[in-house]
Amino acid sequence: MALVSAKEMLEKARDGKYAVGQFNINNLEWTKSILQTAEELKSPVILGVSEGAGKYMAGFKTVANMVKGMIECLEITVPVALHLDHGTYEGCYKCIDAGFSSIMFDGSKLPIEENVAKTKELVGVCNKLGLSLEAEVGAIGGEEDGVIGRGECADPDECKKIADLGVDMLAAGIGNIHGKYPADWPGLSFDTLAAVKKKVGKMPLVLHGGTGIPTDMIKKAISLGVAKINVNTECQLAFTAATRKYIEEGKDLVGKGFDPRKLLAPGTQAIKDTVKEKMEIFGSVGKA
C-alpha cells in the first residue's frame, strides 16, 4: 500500500472515539518495528519524523525512500502516513519535495498573525497535493530537538483562527510535555481541551507528549476529541533499557552476540511491545 494522508484515518478515529498513534522513527529498526506491529494489530499508523531525526537519517528523501521500500517489501496493508513532526516553514517544503504524505507546521512560537499567514499558505499547497496538514497553537512543554517549552495552554480563540484556515488536525497545548513528566506535573487541562473543542468543532485534535500520561487521562482526552497521540520518548526508553540489559548480561560477548542484528534485537522487540501497548490503549487495534 502506498503512503496515505492522515486526514481520513483521523476523521474515522474522531468519529469512532479512538486515537491513531504517531510513533516517531529514528532509524531502520524503529521503522520496521512500528510497521510490523501496526500490520500485526491491523491498526492505522503515523510515522513521525522530526527535523533532527531526518538529518540524522541522511535527509528526508532517504527517510521517505526507506519507508516506501519497507512498506512494499514487508507487504504492509494498513494505512500508513509519513509525517513531519514540528516542522519549520522551510522543513515543510523539504518534506513535501521528499514525498512525505503529511506535514506539521509548528508556528506556535511565531506571532499569531505570522502563524496564520504561513499556515494558510501551506493549507493551499497541501490541498493541491492531497497531503494532510497539522498546525499547533500553544507551545508544548519539555524538549524537542533542543526547543524547550513550559507546557502552555492554548488560547481557544487562537485555535479557532488556525482551524478555520482548513488544516486537517490541530495540536493545542493543554499542559502536555515532551519527554519525561516531572513528579509535580499537574496533569492535562481538560477545561482547556473542552474549550478548544467547542471552538473548533469537528477538527481532529492532537495530543503531543503521549509518553507518561496516565491511561485514564489518555482515554478522557480521546473522549473530548483527541484523535492523534504522539509517542517518542517511551519507545526510546524501552529500547535503551533492553539494550542495556543485553550488554550488562554479557550477551554481546557470547558467540556472535556483537553482531548488530543480535545486539539490537532486544531493543527492537521492546519498541514493538511499547507500540502494541499504546495502540491497545488508544483503541486503534483492528481499525485499519
C-alpha positions in Angstrom: 0.0 0.0 0.0 1.2 3.5 -0.8 1.6 6.2 1.8 -1.6 7.9 2.6 -2.7 11.3 4.0 -3.6 11.2 7.7 -6.9 13.0 7.1 -9.2 10.1 6.5 -7.7 7.9 9.3 -8.1 10.8 11.8 -11.6 11.6 10.8 -12.5 7.9 11.3 -10.8 7.9 14.7 -12.6 11.0 15.8 -16.0 9.5 14.8 -15.1 6.2 16.3 -13.8 7.7 19.6 -10.3 6.2 19.4 -6.9 7.7 18.5 -4.3 6.9 15.9 -0.7 6.8 17.3 2.1 8.8 15.8 5.3 6.9 16.6 8.4 8.8 15.8 11.1 6.9 13.9 14.8 7.3 14.4 16.4 4.6 12.2 15.6 1.4 10.3 14.9 -0.7 13.5 12.3 1.9 14.7 10.6 2.0 11.3 10.4 -1.8 10.9 9.2 -2.4 14.4 6.4 0.1 14.2 5.2 -1.0 10.7 5.3 -4.7 11.7 3.3 -4.1 14.9 0.7 -2.0 13.0 0.3 -4.7 10.5 0.0 -7.4 13.2 -2.6 -5.4 15.1 -4.4 -4.1 11.9 -4.0 -0.6 13.1 -3.6 2.6 11.1 -0.3 4.3 12.0 1.5 7.6 11.6 5.3 7.6 11.3 6.6 10.8 12.8 9.9 12.3 11.7 11.4 15.4 13.5 13.8 17.6 11.6 16.6 16.4 13.8 15.8 12.7 13.1 15.5 13.5 9.4 19.0 15.0 9.4 20.4 12.0 11.4 18.9 9.6 8.8 20.7 11.4 6.0 17.8 13.6 4.8 14.1 13.4 4.3 14.4 11.8 0.9 16.4 8.9 2.4 13.6 8.5 5.1 10.8 8.6 2.5 12.5 6.0 0.3 13.3 3.8 3.2 9.7 3.9 4.4 8.2 3.3 1.0 10.6 0.4 0.3 9.8 -1.2 3.7 6.0 -0.9 3.1 6.4 -2.7 -0.2 8.9 -5.4 1.0 7.1 -6.1 4.3 3.8 -6.2 2.4 2.2 -3.7 4.8 -1.5 -3.4 4.1 -2.7 -1.0 6.8 -2.9 2.8 6.2 0.5 4.5 6.9 1.1 8.2 6.9 4.7 9.6 6.9 4.5 12.8 8.8 6.9 15.7 9.5 6.8 16.4 13.3 7.2 20.0 14.5 8.3 21.3 11.1 9.7 24.7 10.4 8.3 26.6 7.4 11.4 25.5 5.3 11.3 22.0 6.6 7.7 21.6 5.5 8.6 22.3 1.9 11.6 19.9 2.1 9.3 17.1 3.2 6.7 17.9 0.6 9.5 17.6 -2.1 10.8 14.4 -0.5 7.5 12.6 -0.8 6.0 12.8 2.7 2.2 12.3 2.9 1.6 14.6 5.9 3.3 17.5 7.5 3.1 19.5 10.6 3.9 23.2 10.5 4.7 24.4 14.0 4.2 28.1 14.0 3.3 28.2 17.7 6.4 30.3 18.6 5.5 32.9 16.0 3.2 35.9 16.4 -0.4 34.6 15.7 -0.6 36.7 12.6 2.5 35.2 11.1 1.4 31.7 12.2 -1.9 32.3 10.4 -0.3 33.6 7.2 2.1 30.7 6.8 -0.4 28.1 7.8 -2.9 29.4 5.2 -0.2 29.2 2.5 0.6 25.6 3.4 -3.1 24.7 3.5 -3.3 25.6 -0.1 -0.2 23.7 -1.1 -1.2 20.6 0.8 -4.8 20.6 -0.5 -3.5 20.8 -4.0 -1.1 17.8 -3.5 -3.5 15.7 -1.3 -1.4 15.9 1.8 -2.6 16.4 5.4 -1.5 19.3 7.4 -1.2 19.7 11.2 -0.8 23.0 12.9 0.0 23.9 16.5 -1.2 26.6 18.9 0.3 27.0 22.4 3.8 25.6 22.8 4.1 22.0 24.0 6.2 21.7 27.1 9.5 19.8 27.5 12.3 19.5 25.0 12.0 18.5 21.3 15.2 18.8 19.2 16.6 21.4 21.6 13.5 23.5 21.8 12.2 23.8 25.3 8.7 24.8 26.3 6.9 25.0 29.6 3.7 23.2 28.7 1.4 26.2 28.0 -2.3 26.1 27.5 -3.5 27.3 24.1 -5.9 30.2 23.7 -9.1 28.6 22.3 -9.8 31.7 20.1 -6.4 31.4 18.5 -7.1 27.7 18.0 -10.2 28.7 16.1 -8.3 31.1 13.9 -5.9 28.4 12.8 -8.6 25.7 12.5 -10.7 27.9 10.3 -7.8 28.1 7.8 -8.6 24.5 6.8 -5.9 22.4 8.5 -6.7 18.7 8.9 -5.7 18.4 12.6 -4.8 20.8 15.4 -2.3 20.4 18.2 -3.4 22.5 21.1 -1.2 22.9 24.2 -3.1 21.6 27.2 -0.3 21.3 29.7 1.3 18.4 27.9 5.1 17.9 27.8 7.6 16.3 25.5 9.9 13.8 27.2 9.5 12.6 30.8 6.9 14.2 33.0 8.2 15.7 36.3 6.8 14.4 39.6 5.0 17.7 40.2 3.3 17.8 36.8 -0.3 19.0 37.5 -1.9 16.9 34.6 -3.7 17.8 31.5 -6.0 20.8 31.4 -9.3 19.2 30.4 -11.0 22.5 30.8 -8.7 23.9 28.1 -9.3 20.9 25.9 -13.1 21.2 26.2 -12.9 24.9 25.4 -10.8 24.3 22.3 -13.1 21.6 21.1 -16.1 23.9 21.5 -14.4 26.5 19.3 -13.0 24.2 16.6 -16.0 21.8 16.2 -15.2 18.5 14.4 -11.5 19.3 13.9 -9.4 16.2 15.0 -7.2 17.2 17.9 -3.6 16.1 18.5 -2.0 15.3 21.9 1.8 15.7 21.8 3.9 14.2 24.6 2.0 11.0 24.9 4.8 9.3 26.9 3.9 9.0 30.6 0.4 10.4 30.5 -1.8 8.1 32.7 -4.1 5.9 30.8 -7.3 7.4 32.3 -6.2 10.9 31.1 -5.4 9.5 27.7 -8.9 8.0 27.4 -10.6 11.1 28.7 -8.7 13.2 26.2 -9.9 10.9 23.4 -13.4 11.3 24.6 -13.0 15.0 24.3 -11.9 15.0 20.7 -8.2 13.9 20.6 -7.8 11.6 17.5 -4.0 11.5 17.3 -1.5 10.9 20.0 2.3 11.3 19.6 4.7 8.8 21.3 8.5 9.0 21.0 10.3 9.1 24.4 8.7 5.9 25.7 10.0 3.9 22.7 13.4 5.4 23.3 13.4 4.4 26.9 12.2 0.9 26.2 14.9 0.4 23.5 17.6 1.7 25.8 16.6 -0.5 28.8 16.5 -3.6 26.7 19.8 -2.9 25.0 21.5 -2.1 28.3 20.2 -5.4 29.8 21.6 -7.4 26.9 25.1 -5.8 27.3 25.1 -5.9 31.1 24.3 -9.7 30.9 27.4 -10.1 28.7 25.4 -11.5 25.8 27.4 -9.3 23.3 30.5 -11.3 24.3 29.0 -14.7 23.6 29.5 -16.2 20.1 28.4 -13.5 17.6 26.5 -11.6 20.1 28.2 -8.4 19.0 26.5 -8.7 15.6 24.3 -5.5 15.3 21.4 -7.7 14.3 21.7 -9.6 17.6 22.7 -6.6 19.7 19.7 -4.5 18.6 17.1 -7.4 18.6 16.0 -7.0 22.3 15.6 -3.2 21.9 13.7 -3.7 18.6 11.3 -6.1 20.4 10.9 -3.6 23.2 9.8 -1.0 20.7 7.2 -3.5 19.3 5.9 -4.2 22.8 5.6 -0.5 23.6 3.8 0.3 20.3 1.4 -2.6 20.9 0.6 -1.4 24.4 -0.1 2.1 23.2 -2.3 1.0 20.2 -4.4 -1.0 22.6 -4.8 2.0 25.0 -5.6 4.3 22.1 -8.2 1.9 20.8 -6.8 1.7 17.2 -6.4 -2.1 17.1 -8.4 -3.6 14.3 -9.4 -0.2 12.9 -7.3 -0.4 9.7 
